[in-house]
Amino acid sequence: MSPAKRSVHRSPTPEPEEEEAFLARDLTLQEQIKLKLLKTGTLERCKKLLRERLEECGWCEEVKHNCKEVLREKQDATVADLVKAARPPGQQRSTHVQLQASGVVIDDSSAAALHVDEAAGLVLAVRGQEIVCYSLAHPDQAPQATQMGEGPQPSAVTASLDGATLAVQRSPAQVQLLQRTGRPRMCIQSAQSRAPLLGCFWTLSADGDFVMVTRAGWEMYRWDQARQSLRLSAQNGHPVFWWRYSHAARLLLLGTGDIGLWLQAYQFREDGGTVKLPPFQIGAVTPGGTPTPPAASRLDPSALWVVVLYGRIYCAYLDRRLRRLHLHRFYMDAVVPQQVYTMPGSSMALSVVDNLLIAHHCQTGVSLIIDVRAASSPLAPPLALHLPPQSTASIQQCASWKFHLPNLVLSPRSGEVWRCGVNVRGIAISMGADRKGSVGFLMRRAPSAHPSIDIPALVIDILKAALVERLALDVLAAVLDELHESPGVGSPKSSQHVTLSAEAVVEGVWNWLHTEEALDAPTLQATLAVYAASLAAHGLAIPASLHALALDIALQQGHQQQAAAALASHPAAASPALVQHLCSPAAAGLNLSAALSCRLHCRAGDYSGACASLLASGKVVQAARLAQRHGLTETAIDDIVSAAAESGDVHAVLSILQQGHSAGQTGRYVRAVAEAASSVEEQLPHSWRQQLAQLQALPVSTVS
């Protein structure tokens, strides 16, 4: 019996005795786990789940994008080059929300409490009988300590907007004011001394600077810098169970009513005083006829935030039982419910980054990104937070972190203070085939919030990918409308909006597609028409580069007459750049008529070019009239006279001579005309011969 054939491409199949011996030996723990996963099929299910998650978060799309960039820059790239270029981004790309170091590290483990004052830009650490202030704006400055004196530990500490005065609440009865410059301290008590003090804050309003919130309402005081004292300027009384204040919105939100289910908001304006907004209710509704609602239906103040998104003020409330985040928008005459989002858990915290609402799950450290201007669902699946590389903290400690609006995160264990940031490139790529959503998301971002990312270049890449994929024209029109609805399109450069001009889009997208021949000419022409229609629909000027490219595409397809008709009827052809393009070799096959060419040059203000086009077609008299009407230079006049002399046309010479005589010109024009007319002297009438003789008899000093 001949031995069994064995493939040269794989290891030989082990004999039954060898396989039994292999399984009989002691397996390592890793081998046992792998064998168990293989037998149960769990390994394949894990691989499938991993592939699905990588597709959802955009990891695969980002690696493909990086590989395309390498191939675009290096045509002869090998597989090793692609792996080398794609591996680092693929390994680092693990999240959409990143924690960025603020530079402040509280290295004092003896601090009893940490307070963050975003309005003043300070982190306040209570240590014994002193308060240590860390500056967020200048993290390299040494922290400064302010003595409090003997007394109980403060329950709240806040700083004035200039950071010079600290308000320390050490009891429910009074607030202690401390000057950081070492001046004498003072204590202030509520005007309603019987009402317990709930808290205090500094604000910027036409009515006052300092607000105290009590069980009986709120009181506003004005700070007297000369006397270093506070004076009561306004107050409002009603029952208060809890309070929230947002410095970004200058809005005070109070839980009022019999049991605190009614919410009352006050906005403190710098130029308009205090504005009282309508009261409203959120959360579970109390059943009718129930004197005391059950605890499950009562409002949870710790699950309520005031946020500012796109200049609009929202009240965000987390229904822990249903795991839903409700957004209510404040208007002057009403508070209207808006979006509702499903959360991954009941313990959540919020941050605001570049008008994006970030919902953090406090137990697992995963985050959701919400854009209220986009769809009613989060932009991407929940992913874990990304810590700075030099951080000593870990994501497992996220339950102890403190989140402070708008975007500060404090780790009490490591003493680190971070700012939330978002990976706009990763988010846009993870949106995949939703080109309209990704373009709108990028155009709504502020460049100052992402200085290391070229957002306009990302938008152009997405538009190129959409065109290469040959999207339907109606889908492409929706993408372009989303692009042009951005406030940064067609406006001057600003740090608040992404600015992307139509010239940059034509150059970066359509000129690139035309040069690289990524699309055929008819498809490229159709997409150009869609882009021009979108520009016109939004009242934006169509750039001359678009007309020039359309002209090239028409010539490429041999549509000379169609291109000439479009130029003759389109008023945008008045651009000098387009007229210059008409004279280039690329437009040589257009065969424009002399009248059309002259009209285009005149629209652009290029009268010398219009005169040259008339001369090229032999229309000397029209060129002379145009030169006389617009006062062209002597060079153009010489060309006209030379053309008249070379043509030998008596009528042209007579017309030019008559124009010069009637205008009373005695310069080079008349002299040149006389010289040109001498070549056809025999054909001139007797009266014109006498005048020609007089002109030729003039001395040079008279005609020069």
C-alpha positions as CSV (number, residue, x, y, z in Angstrom):
1,M,0.0,0.0,0.0
2,S,1.5,3.3,-1.1
3,P,1.9,6.0,1.5
4,A,-0.8,8.7,1.7
5,K,-0.1,11.9,-0.3
6,R,0.5,15.0,1.7
7,S,0.0,18.6,0.6
8,V,3.1,20.8,0.5
9,H,1.0,23.8,1.6
10,R,0.0,22.5,5.0
11,S,1.3,20.4,7.9
12,P,0.6,16.7,7.6
13,T,-2.5,15.4,9.3
14,P,-1.5,13.8,12.6
15,E,-2.1,10.2,13.2
16,P,-4.8,9.2,15.7
17,E,-2.2,8.1,18.2
18,E,-0.3,11.4,17.9
19,E,-3.6,13.4,18.4
20,E,-4.5,11.3,21.5
21,A,-1.0,11.9,22.9
22,F,-1.3,15.6,22.3
23,L,-4.6,15.8,24.1
24,A,-3.5,13.6,26.9
25,R,-0.6,15.9,27.9
26,D,-1.1,18.7,30.3
27,L,-2.5,21.8,28.6
28,T,-1.6,25.3,29.7
29,L,-4.4,27.6,30.9
30,Q,-4.3,29.6,27.6
31,E,-4.6,26.4,25.6
32,Q,-7.5,25.1,27.7
33,I,-9.4,28.4,27.2
34,K,-8.8,28.4,23.5
35,L,-9.9,24.8,23.2
36,K,-13.1,25.4,25.2
37,L,-13.9,28.5,23.0
38,L,-13.4,26.4,19.8
39,K,-15.6,23.6,21.0
40,T,-18.5,25.8,22.0
41,G,-18.2,28.1,19.0
42,T,-17.8,31.1,21.3
43,L,-14.5,32.2,19.5
44,E,-16.3,32.6,16.2
45,R,-19.1,34.5,17.9
46,C,-16.6,36.8,19.6
47,K,-14.8,37.5,16.3
48,K,-18.1,38.3,14.6
49,L,-19.1,40.6,17.4
50,L,-15.7,42.3,17.2
51,R,-16.1,42.9,13.5
52,E,-19.5,44.4,14.0
53,R,-18.3,46.7,16.7
54,L,-15.4,47.9,14.6
55,E,-17.7,48.6,11.7
56,E,-20.1,50.6,14.0
57,C,-17.5,52.8,15.6
58,G,-15.8,53.6,12.3
59,W,-12.5,51.9,13.0
60,C,-12.5,50.0,9.7
61,E,-13.4,53.1,7.7
62,E,-10.7,55.1,9.3
63,V,-8.0,52.5,8.5
64,K,-9.3,52.4,4.9
65,H,-9.1,56.2,4.8
66,N,-5.5,56.2,6.0
67,C,-4.5,53.5,3.5
68,K,-6.1,55.6,0.6
69,E,-4.1,58.6,1.7
70,V,-0.9,56.6,1.6
71,L,-1.7,55.3,-1.9
72,R,-2.5,58.8,-3.0
73,E,0.8,60.1,-1.8
74,K,2.9,57.1,-2.8
75,Q,1.9,55.3,-5.9
76,D,4.3,52.4,-5.6
77,A,3.4,51.6,-1.9
78,T,3.7,48.0,-0.8
79,V,1.6,46.0,1.6
80,A,4.3,46.6,4.3
81,D,4.0,50.4,3.8
82,L,0.2,50.2,4.2
83,V,0.4,48.1,7.4
84,K,3.0,50.5,8.8
85,A,0.9,53.6,8.0
86,A,-2.4,52.1,9.1
87,R,-1.4,50.3,12.3
88,P,-0.6,53.3,14.6
89,P,-3.9,55.1,13.9
90,G,-5.8,51.8,14.2
91,Q,-4.2,51.1,17.6
92,Q,-4.7,54.6,18.9
93,R,-8.3,55.1,17.6
94,S,-10.3,53.6,20.5
95,T,-12.8,56.3,21.5
96,H,-14.6,59.4,20.4
97,V,-14.3,61.3,23.7
98,Q,-10.9,62.2,25.0
99,L,-9.8,63.6,28.4
100,Q,-7.2,66.3,27.8
101,A,-4.8,67.4,30.6
102,S,-5.6,70.9,31.8
103,G,-2.1,71.3,33.4
104,V,-3.5,71.5,36.9
105,V,-2.6,68.7,39.3
106,I,-3.6,68.8,42.9
107,D,-0.7,66.9,44.6
108,D,-1.9,67.6,48.1
109,S,-3.6,64.4,49.5
110,S,-4.6,66.3,52.7
111,A,-7.2,68.3,50.9
112,A,-10.6,67.7,52.6
113,A,-12.7,68.9,49.6
114,L,-12.3,70.1,46.1
115,H,-14.5,72.7,44.5
116,V,-14.4,73.7,40.8
117,D,-15.4,77.3,39.9
118,E,-15.5,77.4,36.1
119,A,-16.7,81.0,36.0
120,A,-13.6,82.2,37.8
121,G,-11.3,79.6,36.2
122,L,-10.2,78.2,39.6
123,V,-10.0,74.9,41.4
124,L,-10.4,75.5,45.2
125,A,-8.9,72.9,47.5
126,V,-9.9,73.1,51.2
127,R,-6.9,72.1,53.4
128,G,-7.3,72.5,57.1
129,Q,-8.1,76.2,57.8
130,E,-7.0,77.5,54.4
131,I,-8.2,77.4,50.8
132,V,-5.6,76.7,48.0
133,C,-6.5,78.2,44.6
134,Y,-5.3,76.6,41.4
135,S,-5.7,78.6,38.2
136,L,-7.1,76.8,35.1
137,A,-6.1,79.7,32.8
138,H,-2.5,79.7,34.0
139,P,-1.7,76.2,35.3
140,D,2.0,77.0,35.4
141,Q,1.5,79.5,38.2
142,A,2.1,78.4,41.8
143,P,-1.1,77.8,43.8
144,Q,-2.1,80.5,46.3
145,A,-3.4,79.9,49.8
146,T,-6.0,82.0,51.6
147,Q,-6.6,81.6,55.4
148,M,-10.1,81.1,56.6
149,G,-9.7,81.2,60.3
150,E,-11.1,78.9,62.9
151,G,-14.4,77.2,62.3
152,P,-16.2,74.3,60.7
153,Q,-15.3,72.9,57.3
154,P,-17.0,74.8,54.5
155,S,-19.9,73.2,52.6
156,A,-19.4,75.4,49.5
157,V,-16.7,77.7,48.2
158,T,-17.1,80.0,45.2
159,A,-14.9,82.8,43.8
160,S,-15.9,86.2,42.3
161,L,-15.6,86.5,38.6
162,D,-12.3,88.3,38.9
163,G,-11.0,85.8,41.4
164,A,-10.2,88.4,44.0
165,T,-12.9,87.4,46.6
166,L,-13.9,84.0,48.0
167,A,-17.4,83.3,49.4
168,V,-17.2,80.5,51.9
169,Q,-20.4,78.9,53.3
170,R,-19.6,77.4,56.7
171,S,-23.0,77.3,58.2
172,P,-26.7,77.5,57.1
173,A,-26.9,81.0,58.6
174,Q,-24.1,83.1,57.0
175,V,-21.4,83.4,54.3
176,Q,-17.9,84.4,55.0
177,L,-16.2,86.7,52.4
178,L,-12.4,86.4,52.1
179,Q,-10.1,88.7,50.2
180,R,-7.2,86.8,48.5
181,T,-5.0,89.9,48.8
182,G,-4.9,89.5,52.6
183,R,-7.4,92.2,53.5
184,P,-9.8,91.8,56.5
185,R,-12.6,89.3,56.1
186,M,-16.2,89.9,56.6
187,C,-19.4,87.8,57.2
188,I,-22.8,88.4,55.7
189,Q,-26.1,87.0,56.8
190,S,-29.3,86.6,54.8
191,A,-31.8,89.4,55.0
192,Q,-34.3,86.7,55.9
193,S,-32.4,85.4,58.9
194,R,-34.9,82.7,59.8
195,A,-34.6,81.0,56.4
196,P,-31.7,78.4,56.1
197,L,-29.1,79.3,53.5
198,L,-28.9,76.8,50.6
199,G,-26.0,78.3,48.7
200,C,-24.5,81.4,47.0
201,F,-22.8,82.3,43.7
202,W,-21.3,85.3,41.8
203,T,-23.0,86.5,38.6
204,L,-22.8,89.4,36.1
205,S,-26.0,91.4,36.1
206,A,-27.2,94.9,35.9
207,D,-28.9,94.5,39.3
208,G,-26.0,93.0,41.3
209,D,-23.0,90.8,41.6
210,F,-23.6,88.3,44.4
211,V,-26.7,86.0,45.0
212,M,-27.7,84.1,48.1
213,V,-30.3,81.3,47.8
214,T,-32.4,80.5,50.9
215,R,-35.4,78.4,51.7
216,A,-37.5,81.5,51.3
217,G,-36.2,82.7,48.0
218,W,-33.1,84.5,46.6
219,E,-31.4,87.8,47.4
220,M,-29.1,89.8,45.2
221,Y,-26.3,92.1,46.5
222,R,-24.2,94.6,44.8
223,W,-20.5,94.7,45.6
224,D,-19.0,98.0,46.7
225,Q,-15.4,97.9,45.8
226,A,-14.5,101.1,47.6
227,R,-16.1,100.0,50.9
228,Q,-15.4,96.3,50.4
229,S,-19.0,95.5,51.3
230,L,-22.2,94.2,49.9
231,R,-25.5,96.1,49.6
232,L,-28.9,94.4,49.1
233,S,-30.3,95.4,45.6
234,A,-33.1,92.9,44.9
235,Q,-34.9,89.9,46.3
236,N,-37.6,87.4,45.4
237,G,-39.5,85.2,47.8
238,H,-41.1,81.8,47.4
239,P,-40.4,78.3,48.8
240,V,-37.2,76.8,47.5
241,F,-36.2,73.1,48.0
242,W,-33.1,73.0,45.8
243,W,-31.3,75.2,43.3
244,R,-29.0,75.0,40.2
245,Y,-27.0,77.8,38.6
246,S,-25.4,77.9,35.2
247,H,-22.8,80.7,34.6
248,A,-22.8,80.0,30.8
249,A,-26.5,80.7,30.7
250,R,-26.6,83.2,33.6
251,L,-29.7,81.2,34.7
252,L,-30.8,80.3,38.2
253,L,-33.2,77.2,38.4
254,L,-35.1,76.7,41.6
255,G,-37.2,73.7,42.8
256,T,-40.3,75.2,44.2
257,G,-43.9,74.5,44.9
258,D,-45.3,72.4,47.8
259,I,-42.8,69.6,47.4
260,G,-40.3,71.0,44.9
261,L,-41.9,69.6,41.7
262,W,-42.3,73.0,40.1
263,L,-39.3,74.6,38.5
264,Q,-38.8,78.3,38.3
265,A,-36.0,79.9,36.3
266,Y,-34.5,83.4,36.6
267,Q,-32.0,84.8,34.1
268,F,-29.6,87.5,35.1
269,R,-28.6,89.7,32.2
270,E,-25.8,92.1,32.1
271,D,-27.7,94.7,30.1
272,G,-31.3,93.9,31.0
273,G,-31.5,93.1,34.7
274,T,-33.3,90.0,35.9
275,V,-35.9,88.1,33.7
276,K,-38.4,85.7,35.3
277,L,-39.2,82.8,33.0
278,P,-42.4,80.8,33.1
279,P,-42.6,78.0,35.7
280,F,-42.8,74.4,34.4
281,Q,-42.8,70.8,35.5
282,I,-40.8,67.8,34.3
283,G,-40.3,64.2,35.3
284,A,-43.1,61.9,36.4
285,V,-46.6,63.4,36.8
286,T,-48.2,63.2,40.2
287,P,-51.5,61.3,40.0
288,G,-54.5,63.4,40.5
289,G,-56.0,63.5,44.1
290,T,-52.7,62.3,45.6
291,P,-51.8,64.7,48.5
292,T,-48.2,63.4,48.8
293,P,-46.8,61.7,45.7
294,P,-44.7,58.5,46.0
295,A,-40.9,58.8,46.1
296,A,-40.7,57.3,42.6
297,S,-42.5,60.2,41.1
298,R,-40.6,63.0,42.9
299,L,-38.0,65.0,41.0
300,D,-34.4,64.1,41.6
301,P,-32.3,67.4,41.7
302,S,-29.0,65.5,41.2
303,A,-30.3,64.3,37.8
304,L,-30.9,67.8,36.5
305,W,-28.6,70.1,34.6
306,V,-28.8,73.5,32.7
307,V,-26.8,73.4,29.5
308,V,-26.2,75.8,26.6
309,L,-26.1,74.3,23.1
310,Y,-25.8,76.4,19.9
311,G,-26.7,79.5,22.0
312,R,-29.9,77.9,23.2
313,I,-30.6,77.1,26.9
314,Y,-31.9,73.7,27.8
315,C,-32.9,71.9,31.0
316,A,-31.7,68.3,30.9
317,Y,-33.3,65.8,33.2
318,L,-32.4,62.1,33.5
319,D,-35.2,59.8,34.3
320,R,-33.2,57.2,36.2
321,R,-36.0,54.6,36.3
322,L,-36.6,54.6,32.5
323,R,-33.0,55.6,31.7
324,R,-34.0,58.5,29.4
325,L,-32.6,61.9,29.1
326,H,-35.2,64.6,28.5
327,L,-34.3,68.0,27.0
328,H,-36.5,71.0,27.6
329,R,-35.7,74.3,25.9
330,F,-36.3,77.7,27.5
331,Y,-38.2,80.4,25.7
332,M,-39.2,83.8,26.9
333,D,-42.9,82.7,27.3
334,A,-42.7,78.9,27.6
335,V,-40.5,75.9,28.4
336,V,-41.0,73.3,25.6
337,P,-40.0,69.6,25.7
338,Q,-37.7,68.7,22.9
339,Q,-35.6,65.6,22.4
340,V,-35.6,62.4,24.4
341,Y,-32.5,60.1,24.4
342,T,-32.1,56.6,25.8
343,M,-29.1,56.3,28.1
344,P,-26.9,53.2,28.8
345,G,-27.5,53.4,32.6
346,S,-29.1,55.3,35.5
347,S,-25.9,56.9,36.8
348,M,-25.0,59.6,34.2
349,A,-23.1,62.9,34.1
350,L,-23.1,65.5,31.4
351,S,-20.5,67.7,29.7
352,V,-20.7,70.2,26.8
353,V,-17.9,70.3,24.2
354,D,-18.3,72.5,21.1
355,N,-22.1,72.5,21.4
356,L,-22.1,68.7,21.7
357,L,-23.8,67.1,24.7
358,I,-21.6,64.3,26.1
359,A,-23.4,61.8,28.4
360,H,-21.0,59.9,30.6
361,H,-21.9,56.6,32.3
362,C,-20.3,57.0,35.7
363,Q,-19.9,53.3,36.4
364,T,-18.3,52.1,33.2
365,G,-16.7,55.3,31.8
366,V,-18.4,55.0,28.4
367,S,-19.8,58.2,26.7
368,L,-22.5,59.1,24.3
369,I,-22.3,62.1,21.9
370,I,-25.5,64.0,21.2
371,D,-25.9,66.7,18.7
372,V,-29.3,68.4,19.2
373,R,-29.1,69.8,15.6
374,A,-28.8,66.3,14.1
375,A,-31.0,63.2,14.4
376,S,-32.8,62.1,17.5
377,S,-30.2,59.5,18.3
378,P,-26.6,59.7,19.4
379,L,-24.0,60.3,16.7
380,A,-22.0,57.1,17.5
381,P,-22.2,54.0,19.7
382,P,-21.1,54.4,23.3
383,L,-17.3,54.1,23.7
384,A,-15.0,54.4,26.6
385,L,-13.2,57.6,27.6
386,H,-9.6,58.0,26.5
387,L,-7.2,59.1,29.2
388,P,-4.1,61.2,28.5
389,P,-1.0,59.0,28.0
390,Q,0.8,60.5,31.0
391,S,-2.2,60.1,33.4
392,T,-1.8,58.1,36.5
393,A,-5.5,57.4,36.8
394,S,-7.4,54.5,35.2
395,I,-10.8,54.2,33.7
396,Q,-11.8,51.8,36.5
397,Q,-11.8,54.8,38.9
398,C,-14.4,56.7,36.9
399,A,-17.0,56.2,39.6
400,S,-15.1,58.6,41.9
401,W,-14.7,61.3,39.2
402,K,-16.5,64.6,39.5
403,F,-17.9,66.1,36.3
404,H,-18.4,69.8,36.2
405,L,-20.2,71.7,33.4
406,P,-19.3,72.7,30.8
407,N,-16.3,70.3,30.3
408,L,-14.2,69.8,33.4
409,V,-13.5,66.4,35.0
410,L,-11.8,66.1,38.4
411,S,-10.2,62.9,39.7
412,P,-10.0,63.2,43.6
413,R,-7.7,60.2,43.9
414,S,-5.0,61.3,41.5
415,G,-5.7,65.0,41.8
416,E,-5.8,65.5,38.0
417,V,-8.1,68.0,36.3
418,W,-9.0,67.2,32.7
419,R,-11.0,68.9,30.0
420,C,-13.3,66.8,27.7
421,G,-12.5,66.8,24.0
422,V,-14.0,65.0,21.0
423,N,-12.4,63.3,18.1
424,V,-14.3,65.0,15.3
425,R,-12.4,63.0,12.6
426,G,-13.3,59.7,14.2
427,I,-16.9,60.7,14.7
428,A,-17.3,61.9,11.1
429,I,-15.7,58.7,9.7
430,S,-17.8,56.5,12.0
431,M,-21.0,58.0,10.5
432,G,-20.0,55.9,7.4
433,A,-22.4,56.2,4.5
434,D,-24.4,59.1,6.1
435,R,-22.6,61.8,4.1
436,K,-25.2,64.4,4.8
437,G,-24.9,63.9,8.5
438,S,-21.1,63.9,8.6
439,V,-20.9,67.1,6.5
440,G,-23.5,68.8,8.7
441,F,-21.7,67.6,11.8
442,L,-18.3,69.0,10.7
443,M,-19.7,72.3,9.4
444,R,-21.3,73.0,12.8
445,R,-18.0,72.7,14.6
446,A,-15.9,75.6,15.8
447,P,-12.3,75.5,14.5
448,S,-11.0,77.1,17.7
449,A,-12.1,74.0,19.7
450,H,-10.1,71.7,17.4
451,P,-6.9,73.5,16.5
452,S,-5.0,70.4,15.5
453,I,-7.6,69.2,12.9
454,D,-8.2,70.7,9.5
455,I,-12.0,70.5,9.4
456,P,-12.4,72.0,5.9
457,A,-10.0,69.3,4.5
458,L,-12.2,66.6,6.1
459,V,-15.3,68.1,4.5
460,I,-13.6,68.1,1.1
461,D,-12.5,64.5,1.6
462,I,-16.1,63.5,2.4
463,L,-17.4,65.3,-0.7
464,K,-14.9,63.5,-2.9
465,A,-15.8,60.2,-1.4
466,A,-19.5,60.9,-2.0
467,L,-18.9,61.7,-5.7
468,V,-16.6,58.8,-6.3
469,E,-19.2,56.5,-4.8
470,R,-21.6,58.0,-7.5
471,L,-24.4,59.0,-5.1
472,A,-27.8,59.6,-6.6
473,L,-28.1,63.2,-7.7
474,D,-31.0,63.9,-5.2
475,V,-28.9,62.5,-2.4
476,L,-25.9,64.6,-3.5
477,A,-28.2,67.7,-3.6
478,A,-29.2,67.0,0.0
479,V,-25.5,66.8,1.0
480,L,-24.6,70.0,-0.7
481,D,-27.7,71.8,0.8
482,E,-26.4,70.7,4.2
483,L,-23.0,72.2,3.4
484,H,-24.5,75.5,2.2
485,E,-26.9,75.9,5.2
486,S,-23.9,76.2,7.5
487,P,-23.4,79.8,8.8
488,G,-19.7,79.6,7.9
489,V,-20.2,79.2,4.1
490,G,-19.9,82.4,2.2
491,S,-19.0,84.4,5.4
492,P,-15.6,85.9,6.4
493,K,-13.2,83.8,8.4
494,S,-14.3,83.3,12.0
495,S,-13.3,81.1,14.9
496,Q,-16.9,80.3,15.7
497,H,-17.8,78.5,12.4
498,V,-16.0,76.5,9.7
499,T,-15.3,78.7,6.7
500,L,-15.3,76.9,3.4
501,S,-15.6,79.0,0.2
502,A,-17.1,77.8,-3.0
503,E,-13.7,78.3,-4.8
504,A,-12.1,76.0,-2.3
505,V,-14.8,73.3,-2.9
506,V,-14.5,73.5,-6.7
507,E,-10.7,73.4,-6.5
508,G,-10.5,70.6,-3.9
509,V,-13.3,68.4,-5.2
510,W,-14.3,68.9,-8.8
511,N,-11.0,70.0,-10.2
512,W,-9.4,67.1,-8.4
513,L,-12.0,64.7,-9.9
514,H,-11.4,66.2,-13.4
515,T,-7.6,66.0,-13.1
516,E,-7.6,62.5,-11.7
517,E,-10.3,61.4,-14.1
518,A,-12.2,59.8,-11.2
519,L,-15.5,60.4,-13.0
520,D,-16.5,60.4,-16.6
521,A,-17.3,63.8,-18.2
522,P,-21.1,63.5,-18.3
523,T,-21.3,62.5,-14.7
524,L,-18.9,65.3,-13.7
525,Q,-21.0,67.8,-15.7
526,A,-24.2,66.6,-14.0
527,T,-22.7,66.9,-10.5
528,L,-21.4,70.4,-11.3
529,A,-24.9,71.4,-12.3
530,V,-26.3,70.1,-9.0
531,Y,-23.6,72.1,-7.1
532,A,-24.3,75.3,-9.1
533,A,-28.1,74.9,-8.4
534,S,-27.4,74.4,-4.7
535,L,-25.3,77.6,-4.6
536,A,-28.0,79.6,-6.4
537,A,-30.7,78.2,-4.1
538,H,-28.8,79.5,-1.0
539,G,-28.0,82.9,-2.5
540,L,-24.3,82.2,-2.9
541,A,-22.2,83.5,-5.8
542,I,-21.1,80.9,-8.4
543,P,-17.3,81.1,-8.7
544,A,-15.6,81.7,-12.0
545,S,-13.6,78.5,-11.5
546,L,-16.8,76.5,-11.8
547,H,-17.7,78.1,-15.1
548,A,-14.2,77.5,-16.4
549,L,-14.3,73.8,-15.4
550,A,-17.8,73.5,-17.0
551,L,-16.3,75.0,-20.1
552,D,-13.4,72.5,-20.2
553,I,-15.8,69.6,-19.7
554,A,-18.0,70.9,-22.5
555,L,-15.0,71.1,-24.8
556,Q,-13.9,67.7,-23.8
557,Q,-17.2,66.3,-24.9
558,G,-17.1,68.3,-28.2
559,H,-20.1,70.5,-27.2
560,Q,-18.7,73.8,-28.6
561,Q,-22.0,75.4,-29.5
562,Q,-23.6,74.4,-26.2
563,A,-20.7,76.0,-24.3
564,A,-20.8,79.2,-26.4
565,A,-24.6,79.5,-25.9
566,A,-24.2,79.1,-22.1
567,L,-21.5,81.8,-22.0
568,A,-23.6,84.2,-24.0
569,S,-26.6,83.9,-21.7
570,H,-24.9,83.5,-18.3
571,P,-24.3,86.8,-16.5
572,A,-21.6,85.2,-14.3
573,A,-19.3,85.2,-17.3
574,A,-18.3,88.7,-16.3
575,S,-15.4,87.3,-14.3
576,P,-11.9,88.4,-15.4
577,A,-10.6,84.9,-14.5
578,L,-13.1,83.3,-16.8
579,V,-12.3,85.7,-19.7
580,Q,-8.6,84.9,-19.2
581,H,-9.5,81.2,-19.3
582,L,-11.3,81.8,-22.6
583,C,-8.0,83.0,-24.1
584,S,-6.1,79.9,-22.9
585,P,-5.3,76.9,-25.1
586,A,-7.9,74.8,-23.2
587,A,-10.7,76.8,-24.7
588,A,-9.2,77.0,-28.2
589,G,-11.9,74.7,-29.6
590,L,-14.8,76.9,-28.5
591,N,-14.8,79.1,-31.7
592,L,-16.5,82.1,-30.1
593,S,-18.0,84.7,-32.4
594,A,-16.4,88.1,-32.4
595,A,-19.5,89.7,-31.0
596,L,-19.7,87.2,-28.1
597,S,-16.0,87.4,-27.4
598,C,-16.2,91.2,-27.3
599,R,-19.3,91.1,-25.1
600,L,-17.5,88.8,-22.6
601,H,-14.4,91.0,-22.5
602,C,-16.5,94.1,-21.9
603,R,-18.4,92.4,-19.1
604,A,-15.1,91.8,-17.4
605,G,-13.9,95.4,-18.0
606,D,-11.2,94.2,-20.4
607,Y,-11.7,96.7,-23.2
608,S,-8.3,96.1,-24.7
609,G,-9.1,92.4,-25.0
610,A,-12.4,93.3,-26.6
611,C,-10.7,95.5,-29.1
612,A,-8.2,92.8,-29.9
613,S,-11.0,90.3,-30.5
614,L,-12.7,92.7,-32.9
615,L,-9.4,93.3,-34.8
616,A,-8.8,89.6,-35.0
617,S,-12.1,89.2,-36.8
618,G,-11.4,92.2,-39.2
619,K,-13.8,94.6,-37.6
620,V,-11.5,97.6,-37.5
621,V,-14.2,100.3,-37.4
622,Q,-15.9,98.8,-34.4
623,A,-12.5,98.4,-32.6
624,A,-11.8,102.1,-33.3
625,R,-15.1,103.2,-31.9
626,L,-14.6,101.1,-28.8
627,A,-11.1,102.5,-28.3
628,Q,-12.4,106.1,-28.7
629,R,-15.4,105.5,-26.3
630,H,-13.3,104.0,-23.5
631,G,-10.1,106.1,-24.0
632,L,-7.7,103.2,-24.6
633,T,-4.0,103.5,-24.4
634,E,-1.8,104.4,-27.4
635,T,-0.7,100.8,-27.8
636,A,-4.3,99.7,-28.7
637,I,-4.6,102.7,-31.0
638,D,-1.5,101.7,-32.9
639,D,-2.9,98.2,-33.3
640,I,-6.1,99.7,-34.8
641,V,-4.3,102.0,-37.2
642,S,-1.9,99.2,-38.3
643,A,-4.9,96.9,-38.9
644,A,-6.6,99.6,-41.0
645,A,-3.5,100.2,-43.1
646,E,-3.0,96.5,-43.7
647,S,-6.6,95.9,-44.7
648,G,-6.5,98.5,-47.4
649,D,-10.1,99.3,-46.7
650,V,-10.8,102.9,-47.8
651,H,-13.9,103.2,-45.7
652,A,-12.2,102.0,-42.6
653,V,-9.4,104.5,-43.1
654,L,-11.9,107.3,-43.8
655,S,-13.9,106.4,-40.7
656,I,-10.9,106.3,-38.4
657,L,-9.6,109.6,-39.9
658,Q,-13.0,111.2,-39.4
659,Q,-13.2,110.0,-35.8
660,G,-9.8,111.5,-35.1
661,H,-10.7,114.8,-36.9
662,S,-14.1,115.2,-35.2
663,A,-12.5,114.6,-31.7
664,G,-9.9,117.2,-32.4
665,Q,-7.0,114.8,-31.6
666,T,-3.6,116.1,-32.7
667,G,-1.4,113.4,-31.1
668,R,0.1,110.2,-32.4
669,Y,-3.4,109.0,-33.4
670,V,-3.8,111.7,-36.1
671,R,-0.2,111.3,-37.3
672,A,-0.5,107.6,-37.5
673,V,-3.9,107.8,-39.3
674,A,-2.4,110.2,-41.8
675,E,0.5,107.8,-42.5
676,A,-1.9,104.9,-42.9
677,A,-4.2,107.0,-45.2
678,S,-1.3,107.9,-47.5
679,S,-1.2,104.2,-48.7
680,V,-4.7,104.6,-50.2
681,E,-4.4,108.3,-51.2
682,E,-5.5,107.7,-54.7
683,Q,-8.8,106.3,-53.5
684,L,-9.6,109.2,-51.2
685,P,-12.1,112.0,-52.2
686,H,-10.6,115.4,-53.1
687,S,-11.7,117.0,-49.8
688,W,-10.0,114.2,-47.8
689,R,-6.9,114.5,-49.9
690,Q,-6.6,118.2,-49.0
691,Q,-7.0,117.4,-45.3
692,L,-4.5,114.6,-45.5
693,A,-2.0,117.0,-47.1
694,Q,-2.6,119.5,-44.2
695,L,-2.0,116.7,-41.6
696,Q,1.1,115.5,-43.3
697,A,2.4,119.1,-43.5
698,L,2.1,119.6,-39.7
699,P,5.4,119.8,-38.0
700,V,6.4,116.9,-35.7
701,S,6.3,119.1,-32.6
702,T,2.6,119.8,-33.3
703,V,1.5,116.2,-33.7
704,S,3.8,114.5,-31.3
